[in-house]
Amino acid sequence: MNNRKLKWIVLSLFVVVLLGSLLNAETQRGTPKPSIPYTHVVSYETQYYLHGPQQAMPPQGKFRPGTKVIIIQDMGSYVRVKSDNGIEAAVSAESLRKIQ
């Protein structure tokens, strides 16, 4: 095979790979992410506990009012939730309001 044909084949393969990766990236960007059916909203600023509501440990953070959550587990006066920003934690059940 002469040099000219080899360069043409290599260039063609490069273009095919490049176009394939660009098309794949565009397809992935256009794919909508499944939405979580959030059921509750945080009514007022409330502390959350990542590992459970043990009183011996300080809270690891706070949810702002309006944060959307879904209840994962009912623990009595506390519930385990997953928030719209991905935090999974225990919060006071009374701090939540059901979304209508």
OpenMM code with the backbone's topology and positions (N, CA, C; nanometers):
from openmm import Vec3, app, unit

residues = "MET ASN ASN ARG LYS LEU LYS TRP ILE VAL LEU SER LEU PHE VAL VAL VAL LEU LEU GLY SER LEU LEU ASN ALA GLU THR GLN ARG GLY THR PRO LYS PRO SER ILE PRO TYR THR HIS VAL VAL SER TYR GLU THR GLN TYR TYR LEU HIS GLY PRO GLN GLN ALA MET PRO PRO GLN GLY LYS PHE ARG PRO GLY THR LYS VAL ILE ILE ILE GLN ASP MET GLY SER TYR VAL ARG VAL LYS SER ASP ASN GLY ILE GLU ALA ALA VAL SER ALA GLU SER LEU ARG LYS ILE GLN".split()
positions = [
    Vec3(0.0854, -0.1175, 0.0000),
    Vec3(0.0000, 0.0000, 0.0000),
    Vec3(0.0898, 0.1237, 0.0000),
    Vec3(0.0575, 0.2187, -0.0845),
    Vec3(0.1435, 0.3368, -0.0892),
    Vec3(0.1076, 0.4352, 0.0221),
    Vec3(0.1957, 0.5291, 0.0433),
    Vec3(0.1817, 0.6271, 0.1515),
    Vec3(0.0545, 0.7098, 0.1401),
    Vec3(0.0179, 0.7451, 0.0219),
    Vec3(-0.1000, 0.8299, 0.0001),
    Vec3(-0.2289, 0.7584, 0.0433),
    Vec3(-0.2428, 0.6316, 0.0075),
    Vec3(-0.3615, 0.5543, 0.0464),
    Vec3(-0.3657, 0.5352, 0.1977),
    Vec3(-0.2524, 0.5083, 0.2575),
    Vec3(-0.2453, 0.4886, 0.4019),
    Vec3(-0.2867, 0.6156, 0.4761),
    Vec3(-0.2388, 0.7303, 0.4315),
    Vec3(-0.2786, 0.8576, 0.4932),
    Vec3(-0.4288, 0.8794, 0.4792),
    Vec3(-0.4844, 0.8476, 0.3638),
    Vec3(-0.6281, 0.8637, 0.3394),
    Vec3(-0.7096, 0.7744, 0.4329),
    Vec3(-0.6667, 0.6498, 0.4520),
    Vec3(-0.7370, 0.5561, 0.5402),
    Vec3(-0.7304, 0.6047, 0.6846),
    Vec3(-0.6137, 0.6460, 0.7296),
    Vec3(-0.5976, 0.6954, 0.8670),
    Vec3(-0.6829, 0.8194, 0.8893),
    Vec3(-0.6818, 0.9114, 0.7953),
    Vec3(-0.7626, 1.0330, 0.8070),
    Vec3(-0.9117, 0.9994, 0.8094),
    Vec3(-0.9539, 0.9072, 0.7260),
    Vec3(-1.0949, 0.8663, 0.7215),
    Vec3(-1.1378, 0.8041, 0.8536),
    Vec3(-1.0548, 0.7163, 0.9086),
    Vec3(-1.0862, 0.6549, 1.0377),
    Vec3(-1.0950, 0.7601, 1.1482),
    Vec3(-1.0049, 0.8559, 1.1455),
    Vec3(-1.0066, 0.9631, 1.2448),
    Vec3(-1.1371, 1.0421, 1.2378),
    Vec3(-1.1795, 1.0762, 1.1180),
    Vec3(-1.3037, 1.1522, 1.0990),
    Vec3(-1.4232, 1.0712, 1.1468),
    Vec3(-1.4277, 0.9423, 1.1167),
    Vec3(-1.5387, 0.8565, 1.1598),
    Vec3(-1.5451, 0.8496, 1.3122),
    Vec3(-1.4314, 0.8297, 1.3767),
    Vec3(-1.4276, 0.8237, 1.5233),
    Vec3(-1.4692, 0.9571, 1.5837),
    Vec3(-1.4198, 1.0662, 1.5293),
    Vec3(-1.4544, 1.1989, 1.5797),
    Vec3(-1.6034, 1.2260, 1.5660),
    Vec3(-1.6597, 1.1993, 1.4502),
    Vec3(-1.8035, 1.2206, 1.4298),
    Vec3(-1.8861, 1.1319, 1.5208),
    Vec3(-1.8436, 1.0083, 1.5389),
    Vec3(-1.9154, 0.9166, 1.6277),
    Vec3(-1.9182, 0.9662, 1.7710),
    Vec3(-1.8056, 1.0163, 1.8191),
    Vec3(-1.8020, 1.0661, 1.9566),
    Vec3(-1.8846, 1.1934, 1.9721),
    Vec3(-1.8841, 1.2794, 1.8716),
    Vec3(-1.9662, 1.4010, 1.8773),
    Vec3(-2.1143, 1.3673, 1.8771),
    Vec3(-2.1554, 1.2733, 1.7945),
    Vec3(-2.2960, 1.2325, 1.7906),
    Vec3(-2.3377, 1.1680, 1.9213),
    Vec3(-2.2511, 1.0870, 1.9801),
    Vec3(-2.2814, 1.0228, 2.1071),
    Vec3(-2.2973, 1.1268, 2.2175),
    Vec3(-2.2099, 1.2264, 2.2223),
    Vec3(-2.2191, 1.3324, 2.3234),
    Vec3(-2.3483, 1.4112, 2.3063),
    Vec3(-2.3868, 1.4409, 2.1839),
    Vec3(-2.5102, 1.5159, 2.1583),
    Vec3(-2.6325, 1.4350, 2.1996),
    Vec3(-2.6309, 1.3057, 2.1740),
    Vec3(-2.7425, 1.2190, 2.2120),
    Vec3(-2.7569, 1.2142, 2.3630),
    Vec3(-2.6459, 1.2008, 2.4350),
    Vec3(-2.6517, 1.1944, 2.5803),
    Vec3(-2.6977, 1.3260, 2.6404),
    Vec3(-2.6573, 1.4380, 2.5830),
    Vec3(-2.6967, 1.5682, 2.6343),
    Vec3(-2.8466, 1.5891, 2.6203),
    Vec3(-2.9057, 1.5367, 2.5145),
    Vec3(-3.0476, 1.5556, 2.4890),
    Vec3(-3.1377, 1.4593, 2.5638),
    Vec3(-3.0800, 1.3610, 2.6337),
    Vec3(-3.1597, 1.2629, 2.7061),
    Vec3(-3.2076, 1.3233, 2.8373),
    Vec3(-3.3396, 1.3334, 2.8573),
    Vec3(-3.3887, 1.3891, 2.9835),
    Vec3(-3.3659, 1.2916, 3.0985),
    Vec3(-3.3324, 1.3465, 3.2143),
    Vec3(-3.3150, 1.2639, 3.3327),
    Vec3(-3.4523, 1.2377, 3.3939),
    Vec3(-3.4729, 1.1169, 3.4471),
    Vec3(-3.6025, 1.0892, 3.5076),
    Vec3(-3.6237, 1.1790, 3.6290),
    Vec3(-3.7425, 1.2336, 3.6420),
    Vec3(-3.7686, 1.3221, 3.7553),
    Vec3(-3.8238, 1.2412, 3.8722),
    Vec3(-3.7834, 1.2809, 3.9911),
    Vec3(-3.8298, 1.2147, 4.1129),
    Vec3(-3.9603, 1.2809, 4.1539),
    Vec3(-4.0610, 1.2023, 4.1877),
    Vec3(-4.1889, 1.2609, 4.2298),
    Vec3(-4.1820, 1.3086, 4.3758),
    Vec3(-4.1258, 1.4279, 4.3965),
    Vec3(-4.1139, 1.4810, 4.5328),
    Vec3(-4.2531, 1.4972, 4.5923),
    Vec3(-4.2670, 1.4543, 4.7169),
    Vec3(-4.3986, 1.4517, 4.7811),
    Vec3(-4.4163, 1.5578, 4.8886),
    Vec3(-4.3054, 1.6106, 4.9393),
    Vec3(-4.3121, 1.7063, 5.0499),
    Vec3(-4.2158, 1.8218, 5.0251),
    Vec3(-4.2373, 1.9288, 5.0994),
    Vec3(-4.1493, 2.0448, 5.0939),
    Vec3(-4.1154, 2.0840, 5.2378),
    Vec3(-3.9931, 2.1318, 5.2587),
    Vec3(-3.9504, 2.1766, 5.3913),
    Vec3(-4.0184, 2.3103, 5.4192),
    Vec3(-4.0913, 2.3186, 5.5316),
    Vec3(-4.1695, 2.4388, 5.5652),
    Vec3(-4.0844, 2.5525, 5.6202),
    Vec3(-3.9848, 2.5189, 5.6993),
    Vec3(-3.8987, 2.6196, 5.7609),
    Vec3(-3.7578, 2.5618, 5.7711),
    Vec3(-3.6591, 2.6487, 5.7918),
    Vec3(-3.5212, 2.6001, 5.8010),
    Vec3(-3.5140, 2.4897, 5.9058),
    Vec3(-3.4653, 2.3756, 5.8655),
    Vec3(-3.4629, 2.2616, 5.9563),
    Vec3(-3.3297, 2.1879, 5.9473),
    Vec3(-3.2829, 2.1428, 6.0617),
    Vec3(-3.1561, 2.0708, 6.0685),
    Vec3(-3.1741, 1.9286, 6.0170),
    Vec3(-3.0668, 1.8760, 5.9557),
    Vec3(-3.0728, 1.7362, 5.9140),
    Vec3(-2.9540, 1.6588, 5.9685),
    Vec3(-2.9771, 1.5276, 5.9803),
    Vec3(-2.8778, 1.4347, 6.0331),
    Vec3(-2.8538, 1.3259, 5.9289),
    Vec3(-2.7315, 1.3129, 5.8838),
    Vec3(-2.7012, 1.2170, 5.7780),
    Vec3(-2.7118, 1.0722, 5.8244),
    Vec3(-2.6790, 1.0461, 5.9507),
    Vec3(-2.6758, 0.9081, 5.9990),
    Vec3(-2.7870, 0.8765, 6.0979),
    Vec3(-2.8852, 0.9599, 6.1096),
    Vec3(-2.9956, 0.9377, 6.2023),
    Vec3(-3.0014, 1.0482, 6.3058),
    Vec3(-3.1143, 1.0591, 6.3721),
    Vec3(-3.1358, 1.1716, 6.4643),
    Vec3(-3.0829, 1.1484, 6.6059),
    Vec3(-2.9665, 1.0848, 6.6216),
    Vec3(-2.9112, 1.0653, 6.7551),
    Vec3(-2.8777, 1.2014, 6.8156),
    Vec3(-2.9198, 1.2229, 6.9356),
    Vec3(-2.8982, 1.3524, 6.9997),
    Vec3(-2.7529, 1.3723, 7.0436),
    Vec3(-2.6738, 1.2643, 7.0459),
    Vec3(-2.5336, 1.2762, 7.0856),
    Vec3(-2.4493, 1.3418, 6.9759),
    Vec3(-2.5014, 1.3434, 6.8534),
    Vec3(-2.4265, 1.4024, 6.7417),
    Vec3(-2.4917, 1.5328, 6.6981),
    Vec3(-2.4114, 1.6331, 6.6636),
    Vec3(-2.4707, 1.7573, 6.6134),
    Vec3(-2.5258, 1.7356, 6.4722),
    Vec3(-2.6189, 1.8209, 6.4292),
    Vec3(-2.6705, 1.8085, 6.2925),
    Vec3(-2.5586, 1.8341, 6.1912),
    Vec3(-2.5695, 1.7678, 6.0752),
    Vec3(-2.4668, 1.7845, 5.9725),
    Vec3(-2.4973, 1.8986, 5.8760),
    Vec3(-2.6173, 1.9539, 5.8852),
    Vec3(-2.6518, 2.0643, 5.7967),
    Vec3(-2.7945, 2.1088, 5.8168),
    Vec3(-2.8394, 2.1992, 5.7293),
    Vec3(-2.9764, 2.2516, 5.7359),
    Vec3(-3.0368, 2.2526, 5.5968),
    Vec3(-3.1657, 2.2205, 5.5908),
    Vec3(-3.2421, 2.2383, 5.4677),
    Vec3(-3.3090, 2.3743, 5.4740),
    Vec3(-3.3093, 2.4442, 5.3626),
    Vec3(-3.3776, 2.5733, 5.3541),
    Vec3(-3.5267, 2.5518, 5.3307),
    Vec3(-3.6081, 2.6480, 5.3689),
    Vec3(-3.7511, 2.6386, 5.3379),
    Vec3(-3.7703, 2.6274, 5.1868),
    Vec3(-3.8624, 2.5423, 5.1461),
    Vec3(-3.8902, 2.5245, 5.0040),
    Vec3(-3.8155, 2.4092, 4.9399),
    Vec3(-3.7228, 2.3472, 5.0143),
    Vec3(-3.6507, 2.2316, 4.9601),
    Vec3(-3.7489, 2.1171, 4.9393),
    Vec3(-3.7499, 2.0605, 4.8192),
    Vec3(-3.8396, 1.9485, 4.7894),
    Vec3(-3.7729, 1.8183, 4.8321),
    Vec3(-3.8543, 1.7289, 4.8916),
    Vec3(-3.8031, 1.6000, 4.9386),
    Vec3(-3.9041, 1.4895, 4.9095),
    Vec3(-3.8543, 1.3677, 4.9142),
    Vec3(-3.9406, 1.2505, 4.9113),
    Vec3(-3.9079, 1.1704, 5.0367),
    Vec3(-4.0103, 1.1221, 5.1050),
    Vec3(-3.9890, 1.0451, 5.2275),
    Vec3(-3.9488, 0.9033, 5.1903),
    Vec3(-3.8376, 0.8594, 5.2480),
    Vec3(-3.7863, 0.7249, 5.2240),
    Vec3(-3.8275, 0.6309, 5.3369),
    Vec3(-3.8254, 0.6829, 5.4604),
    Vec3(-3.8555, 0.5990, 5.5764),
    Vec3(-3.9178, 0.6838, 5.6861),
    Vec3(-4.0257, 0.6330, 5.7446),
    Vec3(-4.0907, 0.6987, 5.8579),
    Vec3(-4.0299, 0.6420, 5.9853),
    Vec3(-3.9778, 0.7302, 6.0720),
    Vec3(-3.9150, 0.6870, 6.1971),
    Vec3(-3.9846, 0.7499, 6.3174),
    Vec3(-4.1132, 0.7763, 6.3064),
    Vec3(-4.1859, 0.8388, 6.4158),
    Vec3(-4.1804, 0.9895, 6.4051),
    Vec3(-4.1142, 1.0551, 6.5026),
    Vec3(-4.1067, 1.2014, 6.4983),
    Vec3(-4.0044, 1.2508, 6.3955),
    Vec3(-3.9244, 1.1603, 6.3426),
    Vec3(-3.8304, 1.1917, 6.2346),
    Vec3(-3.8629, 1.1069, 6.1126),
    Vec3(-3.8245, 1.1573, 5.9967),
    Vec3(-3.8379, 1.0816, 5.8723),
    Vec3(-3.7058, 1.0906, 5.7969),
    Vec3(-3.6762, 0.9853, 5.7241),
    Vec3(-3.5582, 0.9872, 5.6363),
    Vec3(-3.6066, 1.0330, 5.5001),
    Vec3(-3.5391, 1.1342, 5.4443),
    Vec3(-3.5813, 1.1932, 5.3171),
    Vec3(-3.4648, 1.1965, 5.2191),
    Vec3(-3.4991, 1.2142, 5.0925),
    Vec3(-3.3995, 1.2453, 4.9891),
    Vec3(-3.4420, 1.3780, 4.9306),
    Vec3(-3.3497, 1.4738, 4.9276),
    Vec3(-3.3825, 1.6097, 4.8840),
    Vec3(-3.3584, 1.6275, 4.7351),
    Vec3(-3.4095, 1.7389, 4.6827),
    Vec3(-3.3924, 1.7697, 4.5406),
    Vec3(-3.2474, 1.8005, 4.5039),
    Vec3(-3.1610, 1.8202, 4.6041),
    Vec3(-3.0186, 1.8395, 4.5739),
    Vec3(-2.9365, 1.7161, 4.6101),
    Vec3(-3.0048, 1.6017, 4.6316),
    Vec3(-2.9374, 1.4735, 4.6476),
    Vec3(-2.8986, 1.4331, 4.7882),
    Vec3(-2.9301, 1.5141, 4.8875),
    Vec3(-2.8940, 1.4798, 5.0251),
    Vec3(-2.9971, 1.3824, 5.0806),
    Vec3(-2.9483, 1.2737, 5.1404),
    Vec3(-3.0355, 1.1783, 5.2081),
    Vec3(-3.0074, 1.1906, 5.3571),
    Vec3(-3.1109, 1.2261, 5.4348),
    Vec3(-3.0889, 1.2545, 5.5760),
    Vec3(-3.2191, 1.2424, 5.6542),
    Vec3(-3.2055, 1.2442, 5.7879),
    Vec3(-3.3208, 1.2420, 5.8774),
    Vec3(-3.3554, 1.3849, 5.9174),
    Vec3(-3.4852, 1.4163, 5.9140),
    Vec3(-3.5337, 1.5481, 5.9557),
    Vec3(-3.6567, 1.5302, 6.0427),
    Vec3(-3.6911, 1.6347, 6.1146),
    Vec3(-3.8126, 1.6342, 6.1947),
    Vec3(-3.9341, 1.6226, 6.1027),
    Vec3(-4.0228, 1.5295, 6.1331),
    Vec3(-4.1413, 1.5080, 6.0496),
    Vec3(-4.2295, 1.6322, 6.0457),
    Vec3(-4.2337, 1.7078, 6.1549),
    Vec3(-4.3210, 1.8257, 6.1594),
    Vec3(-4.2704, 1.9410, 6.0724),
    Vec3(-4.1458, 1.9325, 6.0267),
    Vec3(-4.0908, 2.0396, 5.9424),
    Vec3(-4.1335, 2.0268, 5.7961),
    Vec3(-4.2031, 1.9187, 5.7625),
    Vec3(-4.2422, 1.8943, 5.6237),
    Vec3(-4.3896, 1.9232, 5.6004),
    Vec3(-4.4187, 1.9684, 5.4792),
    Vec3(-4.5570, 1.9915, 5.4361),
    Vec3(-4.5773, 1.9138, 5.3069),
    Vec3(-4.6892, 1.8417, 5.2995),
    Vec3(-4.7206, 1.7622, 5.1807),
    Vec3(-4.7483, 1.8550, 5.0631),
    Vec3(-4.6922, 1.8210, 4.9462),
    Vec3(-4.7165, 1.8988, 4.8244),
    Vec3(-4.8539, 1.8625, 4.7715),
    Vec3(-4.9334, 1.9646, 4.7419),
    Vec3(-5.0703, 1.9405, 4.6928),
    Vec3(-5.0710, 1.9129, 4.5464),
] * unit.nanometer
topology = app.Topology()
chain = topology.addChain("A")
for resn in residues:
    res = topology.addResidue(resn, chain)
    for name in ("N", "CA", "C"):
        topology.addAtom(name, app.Element.getBySymbol(name[0]), res)
